[in-house]
Amino acid sequence: MEQVTKPKLTPVFALLEQAIKVWWKNLRKFVLVYLWGLLFTLIPLAVILLFFGLDSWLGPVNTLSFRLFGLAISVIGILLAFYFSVRTYIAIFLLVKKDYQGRELDIFKESARSFWPYLGLVVLTTVFILLWTLLLIIPGIIYSVFYSLAIYVFFFENKRGLAAIRRSINLVSNYWWPVFGRFVVLGIAMWLFMMLISLPYSFVEEGSTFFHIWNVIIQIISFLIGPIALLFTYQIYQDLVKIKH
């Protein structure tokens, strides 16, 4: 009997190369989505700073009602900042889904419709992974890989909750080791890159002006290269969809 050869995923370095090429080609659009998200995220934080700045300028007010009002402003501001930062991440997925077409602000606005279903899926997968981890660390790792494509199923197949998780498990089944191996290589590559750009820290005094400037630069770079991991995983998802169509 002729043995059927299991289809293979795209080689890991080809995945990484393609992800970087797509990222670089569309970097401007990624940056614009980030900037819109940053703008909306900073607005509630600016309100908090303004409130406490006025408090310091006018003199401290120690009444209970004022303290409660300040606490409410802080909590609402932080929740809104979280809301807009999550929507920024959602907008990056929508940008990829739309094949990088459309106005970035419109895409960011559209992210509002996916916020609660997306957050629900993230919470659900996190709870499941934590429960598996309680058994031992190994089951947590195993099922984190099985669930790793649930978000991609959510965005690109419009499945939600348990349906997205079950579809992710189905896609990864029989390909757990190839998927895990690709994630490991991606993690090592990203770690080596961050170590490389962190080398200047070795030659400057901690707390110096250059130290703080370079720290800001590293944070910016880490945000900018974030979509590479998304694109890398998206190609794994596409490979598995083609195999298991």
C-alpha positions as CSV (number, residue, x, y, z in Angstrom):
1,M,0.0,0.0,0.0
2,E,1.4,3.4,-1.0
3,Q,2.1,5.6,2.0
4,V,0.6,9.0,1.9
5,T,3.0,11.8,2.8
6,K,1.7,14.4,5.2
7,P,1.8,17.9,3.7
8,K,4.5,20.1,5.2
9,L,4.3,23.6,6.5
10,T,6.3,26.4,4.9
11,P,9.9,26.2,6.2
12,V,10.5,28.4,9.2
13,F,13.0,30.7,7.8
14,A,10.9,31.2,4.6
15,L,8.0,32.1,6.9
16,L,10.2,34.6,8.8
17,E,11.5,36.1,5.5
18,Q,8.1,36.5,4.0
19,A,6.7,38.0,7.2
20,I,9.4,40.6,7.3
21,K,8.9,41.5,3.6
22,V,5.1,42.0,4.1
23,W,5.7,44.0,7.3
24,W,8.3,46.2,5.6
25,K,6.1,46.8,2.5
26,N,3.1,47.9,4.7
27,L,5.1,49.5,7.5
28,R,3.6,52.9,6.8
29,K,0.0,51.6,7.3
30,F,1.0,49.7,10.5
31,V,2.5,52.9,11.9
32,L,-0.6,55.0,11.0
33,V,-2.9,52.4,12.7
34,Y,-0.6,52.6,15.8
35,L,-0.7,56.4,15.8
36,W,-4.5,56.5,15.7
37,G,-4.6,54.0,18.5
38,L,-1.9,55.9,20.5
39,L,-3.9,59.2,20.1
40,F,-7.1,57.7,21.5
41,T,-5.2,55.9,24.2
42,L,-3.4,59.1,25.4
43,I,-6.6,61.2,25.6
44,P,-7.9,59.6,28.8
45,L,-4.4,59.5,30.3
46,A,-4.0,63.2,29.5
47,V,-7.3,63.9,31.3
48,I,-6.0,62.1,34.4
49,L,-2.7,64.1,34.3
50,L,-4.7,67.3,33.8
51,F,-6.9,66.6,36.8
52,F,-4.1,66.0,39.2
53,G,-2.0,68.8,37.7
54,L,-4.8,71.2,38.5
55,D,-5.1,69.7,41.9
56,S,-1.4,70.5,42.6
57,W,-1.7,73.9,41.1
58,L,-4.8,75.0,43.0
59,G,-3.6,73.3,46.2
60,P,-4.5,69.9,47.7
61,V,-8.2,69.3,48.4
62,N,-8.7,66.6,51.0
63,T,-12.5,66.3,51.0
64,L,-13.8,62.8,50.7
65,S,-15.9,63.7,47.7
66,F,-12.9,65.1,45.8
67,R,-10.8,62.1,46.5
68,L,-13.6,59.8,45.3
69,F,-14.0,61.9,42.2
70,G,-10.3,61.7,41.6
71,L,-10.4,57.9,42.0
72,A,-13.3,57.6,39.6
73,I,-11.4,59.7,37.0
74,S,-8.3,57.5,37.4
75,V,-10.2,54.2,37.1
76,I,-12.3,55.4,34.1
77,G,-9.2,56.8,32.4
78,I,-7.2,53.6,32.8
79,L,-10.1,51.5,31.6
80,L,-10.5,53.7,28.5
81,A,-6.7,53.6,27.8
82,F,-6.9,49.8,28.0
83,Y,-10.0,49.8,25.7
84,F,-8.2,51.8,23.0
85,S,-4.9,49.9,23.3
86,V,-6.8,46.6,22.7
87,R,-8.6,48.2,19.8
88,T,-5.3,49.1,18.3
89,Y,-4.2,45.5,18.3
90,I,-7.6,44.5,16.8
91,A,-7.2,47.1,14.1
92,I,-3.8,45.6,13.1
93,F,-5.6,42.3,12.4
94,L,-8.3,44.1,10.5
95,L,-5.7,45.8,8.4
96,V,-4.2,42.4,7.4
97,K,-7.7,41.0,6.8
98,K,-8.5,43.9,4.5
99,D,-5.3,43.2,2.6
100,Y,-4.0,46.6,3.7
101,Q,-6.7,48.5,1.9
102,G,-8.8,51.4,3.3
103,R,-8.2,54.4,5.5
104,E,-6.4,53.6,8.8
105,L,-8.8,55.7,10.8
106,D,-11.8,53.9,9.4
107,I,-10.2,50.6,10.2
108,F,-9.5,51.7,13.8
109,K,-13.1,52.8,14.1
110,E,-14.3,49.4,12.8
111,S,-12.3,47.7,15.6
112,A,-14.9,48.8,18.1
113,R,-17.3,46.1,16.8
114,S,-14.9,43.3,17.6
115,F,-13.7,44.5,21.0
116,W,-16.1,42.5,23.3
117,P,-16.1,39.3,21.2
118,Y,-12.3,39.5,20.9
119,L,-11.8,40.2,24.7
120,G,-14.2,37.3,25.5
121,L,-12.1,34.9,23.4
122,V,-8.8,36.1,25.0
123,V,-10.3,35.6,28.5
124,L,-11.7,32.2,27.6
125,T,-8.4,30.9,26.1
126,T,-6.4,32.4,29.0
127,V,-8.7,30.7,31.6
128,F,-8.4,27.3,29.7
129,I,-4.6,27.6,29.6
130,L,-4.4,28.5,33.3
131,L,-6.5,25.5,34.1
132,W,-4.3,23.2,32.1
133,T,-1.2,24.8,33.7
134,L,-2.6,23.9,37.1
135,L,-2.2,20.2,36.2
136,L,1.5,20.9,35.4
137,I,3.4,23.3,33.2
138,I,3.6,20.8,30.3
139,P,-0.2,20.6,29.6
140,G,-0.3,24.4,29.7
141,I,2.4,24.6,27.0
142,I,0.7,21.9,24.9
143,Y,-2.7,23.5,24.9
144,S,-1.4,27.1,24.5
145,V,-0.1,25.8,21.1
146,F,-3.4,24.2,20.3
147,Y,-5.2,27.4,21.1
148,S,-2.7,29.7,19.4
149,L,-4.7,30.1,16.2
150,A,-8.0,30.8,17.8
151,I,-7.6,34.6,17.3
152,Y,-6.8,34.1,13.7
153,V,-9.9,31.9,13.3
154,F,-11.9,34.7,15.0
155,F,-10.8,37.3,12.6
156,F,-10.5,35.4,9.3
157,E,-13.3,32.8,9.7
158,N,-15.7,34.9,11.9
159,K,-15.9,32.1,14.6
160,R,-16.3,33.1,18.2
161,G,-15.7,31.7,21.6
162,L,-15.5,27.9,21.9
163,A,-16.1,27.5,18.1
164,A,-12.8,29.5,17.4
165,I,-11.0,27.4,20.0
166,R,-12.2,24.1,18.6
167,R,-11.2,25.2,15.1
168,S,-7.8,26.1,16.3
169,I,-7.3,22.7,17.9
170,N,-8.5,21.1,14.7
171,L,-6.0,23.1,12.6
172,V,-3.0,22.3,14.9
173,S,-3.9,18.6,15.4
174,N,-1.2,16.4,13.8
175,Y,1.0,19.5,13.3
176,W,1.7,20.3,17.0
177,W,5.4,19.9,16.8
178,P,5.9,21.8,13.5
179,V,3.8,24.7,14.9
180,F,5.6,24.6,18.3
181,G,9.0,24.5,16.6
182,R,8.2,27.6,14.4
183,F,7.1,29.5,17.5
184,V,10.3,28.6,19.3
185,V,12.4,29.9,16.3
186,L,10.3,33.1,16.1
187,G,10.8,33.6,19.9
188,I,14.6,33.1,19.6
189,A,14.8,35.4,16.6
190,M,12.9,38.2,18.3
191,W,14.9,37.7,21.5
192,L,18.2,37.9,19.6
193,F,17.1,41.0,17.8
194,M,16.1,42.7,21.1
195,M,19.4,41.7,22.7
196,L,21.2,43.2,19.7
197,I,19.6,46.6,19.9
198,S,20.0,46.6,23.7
199,L,23.8,46.4,23.4
200,P,24.3,50.2,23.8
201,Y,23.1,49.8,27.4
202,S,26.5,48.0,28.1
203,F,28.4,51.2,27.3
204,V,26.4,53.9,29.0
205,E,25.7,54.7,32.6
206,E,22.3,53.6,33.9
207,G,20.1,56.7,34.5
208,S,22.0,58.9,32.0
209,T,20.3,60.9,29.4
210,F,21.4,58.6,26.6
211,F,20.1,55.6,28.7
212,H,16.6,57.0,28.9
213,I,16.6,58.1,25.2
214,W,17.7,54.7,24.0
215,N,15.1,53.0,26.3
216,V,12.4,55.1,24.5
217,I,13.9,54.1,21.1
218,I,13.8,50.4,22.1
219,Q,10.1,50.7,23.2
220,I,9.3,52.3,19.8
221,I,11.1,49.6,17.9
222,S,9.4,46.8,19.9
223,F,6.0,48.3,18.9
224,L,7.0,48.6,15.3
225,I,8.2,45.0,14.9
226,G,5.2,43.6,16.7
227,P,3.3,42.9,13.5
228,I,6.1,40.6,12.3
229,A,5.0,38.0,14.8
230,L,1.4,38.4,13.8
231,L,2.2,38.0,10.1
232,F,4.5,35.0,10.8
233,T,1.7,33.2,12.7
234,Y,-0.9,34.2,10.1
235,Q,1.2,32.4,7.5
236,I,1.2,29.2,9.7
237,Y,-2.6,29.6,9.9
238,Q,-2.9,29.9,6.1
239,D,-0.7,26.8,5.6
240,L,-2.9,24.8,7.9
241,V,-6.2,26.0,6.4
242,K,-4.9,25.0,2.9
243,I,-3.9,21.6,4.2
244,K,-7.2,21.0,6.1
245,H,-9.6,22.8,3.8
